[in-house]
Amino acid sequence: SLLRKAQWAQMAILAFFFLAGYLNGFQSQDTPDSPHHITTHVNEGAETIVICKVQRVFGFNGRTSKFDAKISARRIAGAPFEPASGMIRYTLEGILPGDITPGKTYAIRAKLRKPQKYGTPGSFDYPAYLASQHIYVTGFISSSLYVRRIHEEPSLLQGLLYIPEVLRLRINGFIDSNLEGEQAAVYKALLTGDRSSISNELRKSFKESGCLHILAISGIHMSLLGVLLFTC
C-alpha cells in the first residue's frame, strides 16, 4: 500500500542519515594523504605564508582570537608559492582586524603545527575534535600585521555561500556593541553558538547549576528541532 511504502521510505532516509554521519566521522580520523595537503608540509618552528579564504570567525576571548581558513597556496620564506589544500585553525594574539570576514581572501604569515593531545588519560582530545571538522593543522599569528587582504572580485555564488557566516559575525558584532561583559557572552552563546567569550567563572556557574548544556547548540538540539519541523 501507499502508506507502507511511505513508512519504508522514512526508515530508509533515517538509515541513510545515520550511515552518512558514521562515515563522515570515521573518515575524519584518517589524516589526508594528498601530496598537496598542508599536513604534509608542516615545518614546525618555521613561519609559513599561505593564501587562504576565511571560512569562519570566532570571537575574542580576552587574550586571543581564532578563525578557520581554507588554503590554496603556501610557501616558506625564500621559496616560491606552491599549490596547497586543507583547512587551518588560526590563533591571533589580540583582537582580529575588523576587515577579516568569511569569504574574503588573505595572505597570512604564521607558524604552523599539528595539534597535540594532552597526556592525561581521559582528557579532552583536541586533535580528534579538530579532525571531526576536517582540520589537522593549527597556526599561530604573532601580530595582525602578518594578515593582509588580497582583493578579488567576489562571485554571486561565493556571496551566497558565506551569507550564514557573515550574518553570524554581524550578529556577534551587534551584541558586543550593545551589551557588556558576561551578558554579551551569554547572548552570543545562545544565539550564534560562539562561546569564546564565556569566562571560566561563568562556565563554572552554569556547570554547578546543571545548565551548562544551554550554552551549547549541540546535535541533540538540532535533532529536536528537526523532529519538530518534520512532524509539522
Wavefront OBJ file of the C-alpha trace (Angstrom):
o trace
v 0.000 0.000 0.000
v 0.997 3.636 -0.346
v 1.184 4.055 3.442
v 3.579 1.136 3.827
v 5.803 2.450 1.050
v 5.917 5.815 2.779
v 6.948 4.146 6.044
v 9.726 2.210 4.306
v 10.909 5.419 2.647
v 11.098 7.167 6.023
v 13.089 4.284 7.514
v 15.473 4.297 4.533
v 16.047 8.050 4.888
v 16.715 7.636 8.615
v 19.189 4.790 7.978
v 20.961 6.857 5.310
v 21.206 9.807 7.706
v 22.926 7.752 10.422
v 25.170 5.959 7.916
v 26.326 9.246 6.389
v 27.145 10.623 9.845
v 29.090 7.498 10.771
v 31.117 7.506 7.559
v 31.907 11.211 7.908
v 33.144 10.723 11.477
v 35.122 7.612 10.549
v 36.870 9.258 7.612
v 37.805 12.337 9.640
v 40.104 10.207 11.814
v 42.386 9.482 8.861
v 44.915 12.201 8.036
v 44.660 13.193 4.344
v 47.480 11.704 2.274
v 47.297 14.115 -0.674
v 50.786 15.447 -1.595
v 49.354 18.979 -1.700
v 47.574 18.810 1.667
v 49.014 21.176 4.241
v 49.586 18.323 6.729
v 52.438 17.025 4.545
v 54.190 20.410 4.554
v 54.154 21.392 8.215
v 57.613 22.528 9.294
v 57.121 23.287 12.974
v 59.066 26.306 14.126
v 59.312 27.823 10.637
v 56.937 30.549 9.513
v 54.786 29.672 6.514
v 52.964 32.120 4.267
v 49.670 30.876 2.864
v 46.980 32.236 0.568
v 43.629 31.347 2.071
v 39.941 32.150 2.221
v 38.434 32.708 5.665
v 35.617 30.264 6.419
v 34.559 31.096 9.966
v 35.481 33.724 12.561
v 35.343 33.118 16.313
v 35.125 35.798 18.951
v 37.800 37.380 21.131
v 38.208 35.548 24.451
v 40.062 38.366 26.180
v 43.500 37.206 25.066
v 43.343 35.633 21.597
v 41.073 35.416 18.558
v 40.536 32.424 16.278
v 39.327 31.775 12.757
v 39.303 28.940 10.222
v 40.702 29.339 6.717
v 40.789 27.160 3.597
v 44.151 27.454 1.866
v 45.001 27.406 -1.842
v 48.779 28.062 -1.857
v 51.695 28.119 0.571
v 55.381 28.921 0.718
v 58.245 29.082 3.186
v 60.373 32.240 3.235
v 62.704 32.305 0.264
v 60.760 29.732 -1.760
v 58.063 30.275 -4.413
v 54.375 29.644 -3.807
v 53.150 26.092 -4.382
v 49.587 24.722 -4.632
v 48.177 23.573 -1.302
v 44.884 22.413 0.163
v 43.303 21.857 3.548
v 41.968 23.843 6.477
v 43.890 25.661 9.203
v 42.612 26.968 12.527
v 44.497 30.181 13.209
v 45.029 31.848 16.572
v 45.960 35.533 16.728
v 47.318 37.248 19.813
v 44.815 40.042 20.438
v 41.718 41.208 18.564
v 41.236 40.371 14.890
v 41.449 43.225 12.360
v 37.994 44.500 11.516
v 38.212 43.588 7.828
v 38.572 39.820 8.404
v 35.324 38.478 7.009
v 34.228 34.993 5.903
v 34.528 34.579 2.140
v 37.431 37.008 1.685
v 40.965 36.009 0.682
v 44.094 36.814 2.710
v 47.834 36.228 2.779
v 48.822 35.076 6.270
v 52.238 34.544 7.812
v 52.251 32.204 10.808
v 53.898 29.257 12.498
v 52.080 26.029 11.691
v 51.940 22.872 13.765
v 49.900 19.720 14.171
v 47.650 19.829 17.258
v 48.804 17.691 20.188
v 46.762 15.680 22.648
v 47.283 16.132 26.367
v 48.957 13.203 28.078
v 46.405 12.999 30.902
v 44.137 9.924 30.409
v 40.527 10.852 29.765
v 41.320 14.472 28.943
v 39.734 16.331 26.039
v 41.017 15.028 22.689
v 41.619 18.317 20.884
v 43.162 16.779 17.719
v 40.150 14.468 17.309
v 37.799 17.415 17.844
v 39.513 19.383 15.083
v 39.678 16.308 12.834
v 35.896 15.979 13.052
v 35.840 19.385 11.335
v 38.500 18.265 8.802
v 41.161 20.451 10.434
v 44.554 18.809 11.007
v 46.824 21.861 11.298
v 46.799 24.929 13.549
v 48.628 28.213 13.115
v 49.760 30.958 15.479
v 49.911 34.559 14.209
v 52.100 36.740 16.396
v 50.808 40.055 15.019
v 47.868 41.337 12.985
v 50.473 42.913 10.681
v 51.017 39.422 9.271
v 47.461 39.313 7.901
v 46.963 41.038 4.554
v 43.812 41.198 2.457
v 44.032 40.108 -1.187
v 41.385 41.936 -3.177
v 39.399 39.962 -5.719
v 36.030 40.277 -7.411
v 33.545 38.140 -5.447
v 31.185 35.934 -7.441
v 27.451 35.693 -6.776
v 27.784 32.049 -5.715
v 30.557 32.914 -3.276
v 28.434 35.644 -1.748
v 25.527 33.260 -1.238
v 27.704 30.524 0.272
v 29.076 32.779 3.005
v 25.839 34.575 3.928
v 25.257 32.465 7.104
v 28.767 33.097 8.482
v 28.714 36.796 7.586
v 25.317 37.140 9.281
v 26.620 35.278 12.324
v 29.600 37.640 12.523
v 27.389 40.712 12.244
v 25.041 39.460 14.969
v 28.016 38.955 17.289
v 29.250 42.452 16.459
v 25.829 43.928 17.227
v 25.702 42.108 20.573
v 29.195 43.293 21.530
v 28.337 46.895 20.692
v 25.081 46.919 22.693
v 25.820 44.663 25.666
v 28.725 44.286 28.022
v 30.759 41.558 29.662
v 29.090 38.311 30.634
v 25.706 39.407 29.304
v 27.099 39.711 25.785
v 28.948 36.402 26.160
v 25.765 34.532 27.105
v 23.710 36.047 24.288
v 26.374 35.137 21.726
v 26.485 31.575 23.013
v 22.696 31.230 22.852
v 22.114 32.936 19.500
v 25.140 32.064 17.385
v 26.927 29.284 19.284
v 30.038 31.418 19.889
v 31.240 30.500 23.398
v 34.707 32.013 23.086
v 33.787 34.929 25.384
v 32.424 32.751 28.184
v 34.711 33.162 31.204
v 35.784 30.195 33.315
v 33.848 31.595 36.283
v 30.630 31.900 34.288
v 31.097 28.452 32.759
v 31.602 27.030 36.258
v 28.378 28.687 37.476
v 26.367 27.143 34.635
v 28.005 23.771 35.263
v 27.278 23.764 39.003
v 23.643 24.695 38.365
v 23.251 21.845 35.850
v 22.517 24.258 32.989
v 25.779 24.106 31.046
v 24.041 22.411 28.102
v 22.078 25.606 27.485
v 25.241 27.291 26.209
v 25.829 24.668 23.511
v 23.907 24.455 20.234
v 24.512 20.714 20.096
v 23.396 17.860 17.889
v 20.535 16.946 20.205
v 19.112 20.473 19.938
v 19.235 20.305 16.136
v 17.702 16.815 16.226
v 14.785 18.025 18.360
v 14.272 20.960 16.016
v 14.358 18.608 13.014
v 11.812 16.278 14.583
v 9.526 19.208 15.358
v 9.718 20.558 11.805
v 9.265 17.079 10.309
v 6.200 16.478 12.487
v 4.688 19.822 11.492
l 1 2 3 4 5 6 7 8 9 10 11 12 13 14 15 16 17 18 19 20 21 22 23 24 25 26 27 28 29 30 31 32 33 34 35 36 37 38 39 40 41 42 43 44 45 46 47 48 49 50 51 52 53 54 55 56 57 58 59 60 61 62 63 64 65 66 67 68 69 70 71 72 73 74 75 76 77 78 79 80 81 82 83 84 85 86 87 88 89 90 91 92 93 94 95 96 97 98 99 100 101 102 103 104 105 106 107 108 109 110 111 112 113 114 115 116 117 118 119 120 121 122 123 124 125 126 127 128 129 130 131 132 133 134 135 136 137 138 139 140 141 142 143 144 145 146 147 148 149 150 151 152 153 154 155 156 157 158 159 160 161 162 163 164 165 166 167 168 169 170 171 172 173 174 175 176 177 178 179 180 181 182 183 184 185 186 187 188 189 190 191 192 193 194 195 196 197 198 199 200 201 202 203 204 205 206 207 208 209 210 211 212 213 214 215 216 217 218 219 220 221 222 223 224 225 226 227 228 229 230 231 232
